[in-house]
């Protein structure tokens, strides 16, 4: 918090920079989260005095933090002030205020706010429904809660993992297993899982009620492995019999951190074409990436590719990270290709950064392959500039200039970062006679009004990566 405040004040003194509603709201929210309500109010007062726009997000943050400090009347006053100042509440604002009122047992007022939201034409989101059902379960109105659970799906709003975890937790505290069972059925159908502490709480609740925990374990097969080092080990071993033998063994070996045995088992499973769950393969890759075992992570990746198993985006990114750190550059292209095939985007920033990193490692062929794999919208200022840098790093000034001319032909604007890469590359290549041309172009760009706030995002990313010596 202190460092954030020091940075906030330091940024205020930067030439050409001015705090706006977003930075002010972020700063006051940081104070509010830390319970420093007086400091939060001080930042809010500064916003008012300096004429900074105050929007619904600012008021909502204030209201939430004030109510969390125990000042319900203060939160209500902020809500009223927001509306008096002509600031229209968003769905987030309405939902936050409803929660404030429900938590303080002002049910009639909370219901009126919900009605007002609907009448204003704002549709509830998943969190709005969560707040409503949370109150109903706490109040013992289980059928009403399930009715809303059904209606939100009819309205096209699908209950997410967070909502289901909250509702199951509330059901556990109320000892309500029938409602919990219906939520678990939904989770099973939609491949959602409980957090481990809530899984344990649900397990205890079902035992007390004398109910079966079979559905709970089907919804959360990964949680069962956590019991291996606990007193529940015998029960885990019993439930593991319901899963394929190889998958159950893998989970046990992962829990025991016997990664060499995991490698041998994965190799055997691959030969037999046995299909594992996606989350199991993802876990194996992430564990091996964390333990700096690139060969083992790649073995699990090869298995997923052979079996046609799509992994989460974060898994592909962690694999790319360990391959870069271990200088295993040829395999990076394979992972990126598979990641794109699975429907995940590398993202503009990561694409440019990855291409640049391959160029720094003198791997222009691999960098070019990554560039060619990118969708059209990501072949822009940042990634073209990264490719220019790649060829300069490889000592191919002619190819670098050819990429620059291709970029111009496609109507893609160079940025300050582009010119900095060009000028530095030409200087290293001894092409002094061409430097003046691009220096004049750069000067012309700044003279024509090159303002940070007005340039497209791809040019901003390019400047962050390559301009003013930000990349060494």
NUKEPA-6046 format. One record per residue (C-alpha): residue number from 1; chain; x, y, z; residue in one letter. Coordinates in steps of 0.2 Angstrom, whole numbers. Example, Ala and Ser with C-alpha at 12.3 -4.5 7.8 and 13.67 -1.06 7.14 Angstrom:
ATOM   num   chaine      xx      yy      zz   residu
ATOM     1        A      62     -22      39        A
ATOM     2        A      68      -5      36        S
END
This chain:
ATOM   num   chaine      xx      yy      zz   residu
ATOM     1        A       0       0       0        X
ATOM     2        A      14      12       5        X
ATOM     3        A      24       9     -11        X
ATOM     4        A       8      11     -22        X
ATOM     5        A       5      28     -14        X
ATOM     6        A      23      33     -16        X
ATOM     7        A      22      28     -34        X
ATOM     8        A       5      37     -37        X
ATOM     9        A      13      53     -30        X
ATOM    10        A      29      50     -40        X
ATOM    11        A      19      48     -56        X
ATOM    12        A      10      64     -53        X
ATOM    13        A      26      73     -56        X
ATOM    14        A      30      65     -73        X
ATOM    15        A      30      77     -88        X
ATOM    16        A      16      74     -99        X
ATOM    17        A       7      62     -87        X
ATOM    18        A     -10      66     -78        X
ATOM    19        A     -19      54     -66        X
ATOM    20        A     -37      50     -72        X
ATOM    21        A     -53      42     -64        X
ATOM    22        A     -45      25     -67        X
ATOM    23        A     -29      28     -57        X
ATOM    24        A     -37      38     -44        X
ATOM    25        A     -51      24     -41        X
ATOM    26        A     -37      11     -41        X
ATOM    27        A     -28      21     -27        X
ATOM    28        A     -43      24     -16        X
ATOM    29        A     -48       5     -18        X
ATOM    30        A     -30       0     -12        X
ATOM    31        A     -32      11       3        X
ATOM    32        A     -50       4       6        X
ATOM    33        A     -44     -14       5        X
ATOM    34        A     -31     -11      18        X
ATOM    35        A     -45      -3      29        X
ATOM    36        A     -37      14      28        X
ATOM    37        A     -54      23      26        X
ATOM    38        A     -48      40      30        X
ATOM    39        A     -34      39      17        X
ATOM    40        A     -47      33       5        X
ATOM    41        A     -58      47       8        X
ATOM    42        A     -43      59       6        X
ATOM    43        A     -40      52     -11        X
ATOM    44        A     -58      54     -16        X
ATOM    45        A     -58      72     -10        X
ATOM    46        A     -43      76     -21        X
ATOM    47        A     -53      69     -36        X
ATOM    48        A     -68      81     -32        X
ATOM    49        A     -56      96     -29        X
ATOM    50        A     -47      93     -45        X
ATOM    51        A     -62      90     -56        X
ATOM    52        A     -58      72     -60        X
ATOM    53        A     -73      62     -67        X
ATOM    54        A     -81      51     -54        X
ATOM    55        A     -90      37     -61        X
ATOM    56        A    -100      22     -55        X
ATOM    57        A     -84      12     -53        X
ATOM    58        A     -77      25     -41        X
ATOM    59        A     -93      26     -31        X
ATOM    60        A     -95       7     -30        X
ATOM    61        A     -78       5     -23        X
ATOM    62        A     -81      18     -10        X
ATOM    63        A     -97      10      -5        X
ATOM    64        A     -90      -8      -4        X
ATOM    65        A     -75      -3       6        X
ATOM    66        A     -85       8      18        X
ATOM    67        A     -98      -6      21        X
ATOM    68        A     -84     -18      24        X
ATOM    69        A     -77      -7      38        X
ATOM    70        A     -94      -9      47        X
ATOM    71        A    -102       8      42        X
ATOM    72        A    -118       3      33        X
ATOM    73        A    -126      20      35        X
ATOM    74        A    -110      28      26        X
ATOM    75        A    -112      15      12        X
ATOM    76        A    -130      20      10        X
ATOM    77        A    -126      38      10        X
ATOM    78        A    -113      35      -4        X
ATOM    79        A    -126      26     -14        X
ATOM    80        A    -138      41     -13        X
ATOM    81        A    -124      54     -17        X
ATOM    82        A    -120      44     -33        X
ATOM    83        A    -138      45     -39        X
ATOM    84        A    -140      63     -33        X
ATOM    85        A    -125      68     -44        X
ATOM    86        A    -132      60     -59        X
ATOM    87        A    -121      45     -60        X
ATOM    88        A    -131      30     -66        X
ATOM    89        A    -127      14     -57        X
ATOM    90        A    -121      -1     -67        X
ATOM    91        A    -125     -19     -64        X
ATOM    92        A    -110     -20     -53        X
ATOM    93        A    -116      -5     -42        X
ATOM    94        A    -133     -12     -40        X
ATOM    95        A    -127     -29     -35        X
ATOM    96        A    -114     -22     -23        X
ATOM    97        A    -127     -11     -15        X
ATOM    98        A    -140     -26     -14        X
ATOM    99        A    -126     -36      -5        X
ATOM   100        A    -123     -22       8        X
ATOM   101        A    -142     -22      12        X
ATOM   102        A    -144     -41      12        X
ATOM   103        A    -129     -43      24        X
ATOM   104        A    -136     -30      36        X
ATOM   105        A    -153     -39      35        X
ATOM   106        A    -162     -25      26        X
ATOM   107        A    -171     -37      15        X
ATOM   108        A    -185     -26       9        X
ATOM   109        A    -173     -12       4        X
ATOM   110        A    -162     -24      -5        X
ATOM   111        A    -178     -31     -15        X
ATOM   112        A    -183     -14     -19        X
ATOM   113        A    -165     -10     -26        X
ATOM   114        A    -166     -26     -37        X
ATOM   115        A    -183     -21     -44        X
ATOM   116        A    -176      -4     -48        X
ATOM   117        A    -162     -12     -57        X
ATOM   118        A    -174     -22     -68        X
ATOM   119        A    -185      -7     -71        X
ATOM   120        A    -170       3     -77        X
ATOM   121        A    -167     -10     -90        X
ATOM   122        A    -151     -17     -83        X
ATOM   123        A    -150     -36     -83        X
ATOM   124        A    -143     -46     -69        X
ATOM   125        A    -126     -54     -71        X
ATOM   126        A    -120     -70     -63        X
ATOM   127        A    -114     -61     -47        X
ATOM   128        A    -131     -53     -45        X
ATOM   129        A    -139     -70     -45        X
ATOM   130        A    -126     -76     -33        X
ATOM   131        A    -130     -62     -20        X
ATOM   132        A    -149     -67     -22        X
ATOM   133        A    -147     -85     -20        X
ATOM   134        A    -134     -83      -6        X
ATOM   135        A    -147     -73       4        X
ATOM   136        A    -161     -86       1        X
ATOM   137        A    -150    -101       6        X
ATOM   138        A    -145     -92      22        X
ATOM   139        A    -163     -88      25        X
ATOM   140        A    -168    -106      23        X
ATOM   141        A    -178    -102       7        X
ATOM   142        A    -170    -117      -3        X
ATOM   143        A    -184    -119     -16        X
ATOM   144        A    -183    -101     -20        X
ATOM   145        A    -165    -102     -22        X
ATOM   146        A    -166    -116     -34        X
ATOM   147        A    -179    -107     -44        X
ATOM   148        A    -167     -93     -47        X
ATOM   149        A    -154    -105     -51        X
ATOM   150        A    -165    -112     -65        X
ATOM   151        A    -171     -95     -71        X
ATOM   152        A    -154     -88     -73        X
ATOM   153        A    -150    -102     -85        X
ATOM   154        A    -166     -99     -95        X
ATOM   155        A    -160     -81     -96        X
ATOM   156        A    -144     -86    -104        X
ATOM   157        A    -133     -83     -88        X
ATOM   158        A    -124     -99     -84        X
ATOM   159        A    -119    -102     -66        X
ATOM   160        A    -100    -102     -65        X
ATOM   161        A     -87    -110     -53        X
ATOM   162        A     -87     -96     -41        X
ATOM   163        A    -106     -96     -39        X
ATOM   164        A    -107    -115     -36        X
ATOM   165        A     -93    -115     -23        X
ATOM   166        A    -102    -101     -14        X
ATOM   167        A    -119    -110     -14        X
ATOM   168        A    -112    -126      -9        X
ATOM   169        A    -102    -118       6        X
ATOM   170        A    -119    -110      11        X
ATOM   171        A    -128    -126      10        X
ATOM   172        A    -115    -134      21        X
ATOM   173        A    -117    -121      34        X
ATOM   174        A    -135    -123      34        X
ATOM   175        A    -134    -142      33        X
ATOM   176        A    -145    -143      18        X
ATOM   177        A    -140    -158       7        X
ATOM   178        A    -154    -158      -5        X
ATOM   179        A    -150    -141     -13        X
ATOM   180        A    -132    -145     -12        X
ATOM   181        A    -135    -161     -23        X
ATOM   182        A    -144    -152     -36        X
ATOM   183        A    -130    -139     -38        X
ATOM   184        A    -117    -154     -38        X
ATOM   185        A    -127    -162     -52        X
ATOM   186        A    -126    -145     -62        X
ATOM   187        A    -107    -145     -59        X
ATOM   188        A    -105    -163     -65        X
ATOM   189        A    -114    -159     -81        X
ATOM   190        A    -104    -143     -84        X
ATOM   191        A     -86    -150     -78        X
ATOM   192        A     -85    -138     -64        X
ATOM   193        A     -76    -142     -48        X
ATOM   194        A     -76    -137     -29        X
ATOM   195        A     -61    -129     -20        X
ATOM   196        A     -53    -141      -9        X
ATOM   197        A     -58    -133       8        X
ATOM   198        A     -76    -133       2        X
ATOM   199        A     -75    -151      -4        X
ATOM   200        A     -69    -156      13        X
ATOM   201        A     -84    -146      21        X
ATOM   202        A     -96    -154       9        X
ATOM   203        A     -89    -171      13        X
ATOM   204        A     -92    -168      32        X
ATOM   205        A    -109    -162      29        X
ATOM   206        A    -114    -177      19        X
ATOM   207        A    -107    -189      32        X
ATOM   208        A    -116    -180      46        X
ATOM   209        A    -132    -181      36        X
ATOM   210        A    -129    -200      32        X
ATOM   211        A    -129    -196      13        X
ATOM   212        A    -119    -204      -1        X
ATOM   213        A    -103    -194      -6        X
ATOM   214        A    -102    -203     -23        X
ATOM   215        A    -108    -188     -33        X
ATOM   216        A     -97    -176     -23        X
ATOM   217        A     -82    -187     -28        X
ATOM   218        A     -87    -188     -46        X
ATOM   219        A     -88    -169     -47        X
ATOM   220        A     -71    -168     -39        X
ATOM   221        A     -60    -182     -43        X
ATOM   222        A     -44    -172     -41        X
ATOM   223        A     -48    -167     -23        X
ATOM   224        A     -48    -186     -18        X
ATOM   225        A     -29    -186     -21        X
ATOM   226        A     -27    -173      -7        X
ATOM   227        A     -32    -185       6        X
ATOM   228        A     -17    -197       3        X
ATOM   229        A      -7    -189      16        X
ATOM   230        A     -22    -186      28        X
ATOM   231        A     -32    -198      38        X
ATOM   232        A     -44    -200      23        X
ATOM   233        A     -31    -211      14        X
ATOM   234        A     -41    -227      15        X
ATOM   235        A     -56    -218       8        X
ATOM   236        A     -46    -211      -6        X
ATOM   237        A     -39    -228     -11        X
ATOM   238        A     -57    -235     -11        X
ATOM   239        A     -63    -221     -22        X
ATOM   240        A     -48    -222     -34        X
ATOM   241        A     -54    -239     -39        X
ATOM   242        A     -68    -230     -48        X
ATOM   243        A     -55    -222     -59        X
ATOM   244        A     -45    -230     -73        X
ATOM   245        A     -30    -238     -65        X
ATOM   246        A     -17    -228     -74        X
ATOM   247        A     -25    -212     -70        X
ATOM   248        A     -26    -216     -51        X
ATOM   249        A      -8    -221     -51        X
ATOM   250        A      -3    -205     -59        X
ATOM   251        A     -12    -195     -46        X
ATOM   252        A      -4    -204     -32        X
ATOM   253        A      14    -203     -39        X
ATOM   254        A      11    -184     -42        X
ATOM   255        A       5    -182     -24        X
ATOM   256        A      21    -191     -18        X
ATOM   257        A      32    -180     -31        X
ATOM   258        A      39    -196     -38        X
ATOM   259        A      41    -188     -55        X
ATOM   260        A      53    -201     -63        X
ATOM   261        A      39    -214     -60        X
ATOM   262        A      27    -202     -68        X
ATOM   263        A      38    -201     -84        X
ATOM   264        A      39    -220     -86        X
ATOM   265        A      20    -222     -83        X
ATOM   266        A      16    -208     -96        X
ATOM   267        A      27    -217    -109        X
ATOM   268        A      18    -233    -106        X
ATOM   269        A       1    -225    -107        X
ATOM   270        A       6    -217    -123        X
ATOM   271        A      11    -233    -131        X
ATOM   272        A      -6    -241    -126        X
ATOM   273        A     -16    -226    -132        X
ATOM   274        A     -25    -224    -115        X
ATOM   275        A     -35    -208    -114        X
ATOM   276        A     -32    -197     -98        X
ATOM   277        A     -42    -182     -92        X
ATOM   278        A     -36    -166     -99        X
ATOM   279        A     -34    -159     -81        X
ATOM   280        A     -22    -173     -76        X
ATOM   281        A     -11    -170     -91        X
ATOM   282        A     -11    -151     -88        X
ATOM   283        A      -6    -155     -70        X
ATOM   284        A       9    -166     -75        X
ATOM   285        A      15    -152     -87        X
ATOM   286        A      13    -138     -74        X
ATOM   287        A      22    -148     -60        X
ATOM   288        A      36    -153     -72        X
ATOM   289        A      38    -135     -78        X
ATOM   290        A      38    -129     -60        X
ATOM   291        A      52    -142     -56        X
ATOM   292        A      62    -136     -71        X
ATOM   293        A      60    -153     -80        X
ATOM   294        A      57    -148     -98        X
ATOM   295        A      60    -165    -105        X
ATOM   296        A      46    -173     -94        X
ATOM   297        A      34    -158     -98        X
ATOM   298        A      37    -161    -116        X
ATOM   299        A      33    -179    -114        X
ATOM   300        A      16    -175    -107        X
ATOM   301        A      14    -162    -121        X
ATOM   302        A      18    -175    -134        X
ATOM   303        A       5    -187    -126        X
ATOM   304        A      -8    -173    -127        X
ATOM   305        A      -4    -170    -145        X
ATOM   306        A      -5    -188    -150        X
ATOM   307        A     -22    -191    -141        X
ATOM   308        A     -29    -175    -147        X
ATOM   309        A     -31    -167    -129        X
ATOM   310        A     -33    -149    -128        X
ATOM   311        A     -25    -140    -114        X
ATOM   312        A     -28    -124    -105        X
ATOM   313        A     -20    -108    -111        X
ATOM   314        A     -10    -106     -95        X
ATOM   315        A      -2    -124     -98        X
ATOM   316        A       4    -120    -115        X
ATOM   317        A      11    -103    -109        X
ATOM   318        A      20    -112     -94        X
ATOM   319        A      27    -125    -106        X
ATOM   320        A      33    -111    -118        X
ATOM   321        A      41    -102    -103        X
ATOM   322        A      52    -117     -97        X
ATOM   323        A      57    -121    -115        X
ATOM   324        A      63    -103    -117        X
ATOM   325        A      72    -104    -101        X
ATOM   326        A      81    -120    -105        X
ATOM   327        A      85    -114    -123        X
ATOM   328        A      75    -128    -131        X
ATOM   329        A      69    -116    -145        X
ATOM   330        A      64    -129    -159        X
ATOM   331        A      50    -136    -148        X
ATOM   332        A      43    -118    -145        X
ATOM   333        A      36    -118    -162        X
ATOM   334        A      27    -134    -160        X
ATOM   335        A      19    -129    -143        X
ATOM   336        A      13    -112    -151        X
ATOM   337        A       6    -121    -166        X
ATOM   338        A      -3    -133    -155        X
ATOM   339        A      -9    -119    -144        X
ATOM   340        A     -17    -110    -159        X
ATOM   341        A     -25    -126    -165        X
ATOM   342        A     -33    -128    -148        X
ATOM   343        A     -41    -111    -150        X
ATOM   344        A     -30    -101    -139        X
ATOM   345        A     -22     -84    -143        X
ATOM   346        A      -4     -81    -139        X
ATOM   347        A      -9     -62    -137        X
ATOM   348        A      -1     -47    -145        X
ATOM   349        A      11     -43    -131        X
ATOM   350        A      17     -61    -129        X
ATOM   351        A      19     -64    -148        X
ATOM   352        A      30     -49    -150        X
ATOM   353        A      40     -53    -134        X
ATOM   354        A      42     -71    -140        X
ATOM   355        A      48     -66    -157        X
ATOM   356        A      60     -54    -150        X
ATOM   357        A      67     -67    -138        X
ATOM   358        A      70     -80    -152        X
ATOM   359        A      79     -66    -162        X
ATOM   360        A      90     -62    -147        X
ATOM   361        A      95     -81    -146        X
ATOM   362        A     100     -80    -165        X
ATOM   363        A      85     -91    -170        X
ATOM   364        A      78     -81    -185        X
ATOM   365        A      70     -96    -193        X
ATOM   366        A      60    -101    -177        X
ATOM   367        A      55     -82    -175        X
ATOM   368        A      49     -81    -193        X
ATOM   369        A      38     -97    -190        X
ATOM   370        A      30     -90    -175        X
ATOM   371        A      26     -74    -185        X
ATOM   372        A      19     -84    -199        X
ATOM   373        A       7     -93    -187        X
ATOM   374        A       0     -77    -180        X
ATOM   375        A     -18     -72    -185        X
ATOM   376        A     -19     -57    -197        X
ATOM   377        A     -24     -45    -183        X
ATOM   378        A      -8     -49    -173        X
ATOM   379        A       3     -45    -188        X
ATOM   380        A       4     -27    -184        X
ATOM   381        A      17     -14    -178        X
ATOM   382        A      23     -23    -163        X
ATOM   383        A      26     -40    -171        X
ATOM   384        A      33     -33    -187        X
ATOM   385        A      45     -22    -177        X
ATOM   386        A      50     -38    -167        X
ATOM   387        A      54     -47    -184        X
ATOM   388        A      65     -32    -189        X
ATOM   389        A      74     -34    -173        X
ATOM   390        A      76     -52    -176        X
ATOM   391        A      85     -50    -193        X
ATOM   392        A      96     -36    -187        X
ATOM   393        A     101     -48    -172        X
ATOM   394        A     105     -61    -185        X
ATOM   395        A     116     -49    -195        X
ATOM   396        A     104     -48    -210        X
ATOM   397        A     101     -29    -212        X
ATOM   398        A      94     -32    -229        X
ATOM   399        A      80     -44    -223        X
ATOM   400        A      76     -32    -209        X
ATOM   401        A      74     -18    -221        X
ATOM   402        A      63     -29    -232        X
ATOM   403        A      52     -33    -217        X
ATOM   404        A      50     -14    -214        X
ATOM   405        A      45     -11    -232        X
ATOM   406        A      33     -25    -232        X
ATOM   407        A      25     -17    -216        X
ATOM   408        A      24       0    -225        X
ATOM   409        A      16      -9    -240        X
ATOM   410        A       2     -16    -229        X
ATOM   411        A      -2       1    -222        X
ATOM   412        A       5      -3    -205        X
ATOM   413        A      11      12    -196        X
ATOM   414        A      29      12    -188        X
ATOM   415        A      30      19    -171        X
ATOM   416        A      45      26    -161        X
ATOM   417        A      50       9    -156        X
ATOM   418        A      51       4    -174        X
ATOM   419        A      62      18    -178        X
ATOM   420        A      73      15    -163        X
ATOM   421        A      76      -3    -168        X
ATOM   422        A      79       2    -186        X
ATOM   423        A      92      16    -181        X
ATOM   424        A     101       5    -169        X
ATOM   425        A     101     -10    -181        X
ATOM   426        A     108       0    -195        X
ATOM   427        A     121       8    -184        X
ATOM   428        A     127      -9    -178        X
ATOM   429        A     127     -15    -197        X
ATOM   430        A     138       0    -202        X
ATOM   431        A     124       6    -214        X
ATOM   432        A     128      24    -209        X
ATOM   433        A     122      31    -225        X
ATOM   434        A     104      25    -222        X
ATOM   435        A     103      31    -205        X
ATOM   436        A      99      49    -209        X
ATOM   437        A      83      43    -219        X
ATOM   438        A      75      34    -205        X
ATOM   439        A      81      48    -192        X
ATOM   440        A      71      60    -203        X
ATOM   441        A      56      49    -204        X
ATOM   442        A      56      47    -185        X
ATOM   443        A      58      66    -183        X
ATOM   444        A      43      69    -195        X
ATOM   445        A      33      56    -184        X
ATOM   446        A      36      66    -168        X
ATOM   447        A      33      83    -177        X
ATOM   448        A      16      77    -184        X
ATOM   449        A       9      75    -166        X
ATOM   450        A      14      57    -160        X
ATOM   451        A       4      57    -143        X
ATOM   452        A       3      42    -132        X
ATOM   453        A     -15      43    -128        X
ATOM   454        A     -20      44    -146        X
ATOM   455        A     -10      30    -154        X
ATOM   456        A     -17      12    -156        X
ATOM   457        A     -13      -2    -144        X
ATOM   458        A      -2     -11    -155        X
ATOM   459        A       9       4    -157        X
ATOM   460        A       9       7    -138        X
ATOM   461        A      15     -11    -135        X
ATOM   462        A      28      -8    -148        X
ATOM   463        A      35       7    -139        X
ATOM   464        A      34      -2    -122        X
ATOM   465        A      45     -16    -129        X
ATOM   466        A      57      -7    -141        X
ATOM   467        A      57      12    -138        X
ATOM   468        A      68      23    -128        X
ATOM   469        A      80       9    -123        X
ATOM   470        A      67      -1    -114        X
ATOM   471        A      74     -17    -122        X
ATOM   472        A      92     -21    -119        X
END
